[in-house]
């Protein structure tokens, strides 16, 4: 029987910035909706469809799920009804596709050819070429991916065992099973059930922000003008700096390092007198709540002290030489010329982008907490003017990012959601408090009465994250 050929689009989908390149060549029907194109890319690349996504055309038009644009400000075109042919018609035209606004997996889509495919012989969509595996989910963007590969491939690497345990199997970046990709493409409807009662992911609630604004906020929380006003007038913030425990502790540590530095202990810790001075400066009830139950004998017993010291080091203010912790000359110059506001901004930026938040609770996994935490700034700006339960904020975070618990390691004593809530509390809430962005109700002891703990934003937060 003679079969009329059908028109097909040949698309090349490339993971932007990947070296060596990671890409797929696809044949699709021109009438494919953008909703289905999203699903095709997810299956063909090897993603798990557990994060938000967005298309952008060459002229800046946004195409996505209108349910994620709650206030309609972004004027999304509905991906469920817009066909690819309405945007791409000529060879060489391009699209931008982003998946997971935290890790920021950006893809370039190019219409390589308008060709034909014999409908009776080959079904569409179809992957005709696949080069290399895509990274694992929640690995931390391209930088995290390359670190993952290095640790995975080197059995002598200090993180090799942890990486193997996290991923659960060997990862071969070159391996791609083209036949399996096409089998999965044919059955992709099973990956994306339409009925919420059969496993469709919950819709995210961004509390009035559009997905594009959330993306901007997560990418650069200190420079997201569509969400918060830029910090033009620094005086109100400068006047509130000493309300931040991290600054009070940093001042004490910097002062102690001014002359000859600090001789560290044999284990590389701060001497106890400096630890106690930092606790007193930061406020014992905030930085060392366990001190009321047992005496502090080492820096290792006080997270806030360790955190302050580590942030100064990562931010480039300190150095260790022959067992002595000292202030760099460049840091002295920067502090003299720029003042403590610049130090605070450096520490805040370092805490958000370069610090490993897993170090706050020594629990591996749930890296998504760190990438999504800036959304907490938005929540504080919305409701932080009065005391509210910490659990209310945790509920809001999980409604905004319902996939967070999926990254938890299964354990018998705690559900995935309980693990996500615990990580949000021990990482996001703890860090925000030490940075002076929130205060916790002193009426409730955190370790004994967490379920009743209340919090609100500080004047320092209001200066940093002002809104019209």
PyMOL commands that set and color helices and strands:
alter all, ss='L'
color gray80, all
select helices_A, chain A and resi 34-45+66-68+84-86+141-153+160-167+178-186+188-190+196-198+211-219+235-238+241-243+245-257+272-282+284-287+289-292+299-301+303-314+329-338+340-353+357-360+368-372+375-383+390-400+404-407+416-434+450-452+459-464
alter helices_A, ss='H'
color red, helices_A
select strands_A, chain A and resi 5-15+23-28+53-57+62-64+77-78+94-99+105-118+126-131+262-263+318-321+324-327+388-389+438-440+454-457
alter strands_A, ss='S'
color yellow, strands_A
deselect
rebuild
show_as cartoon
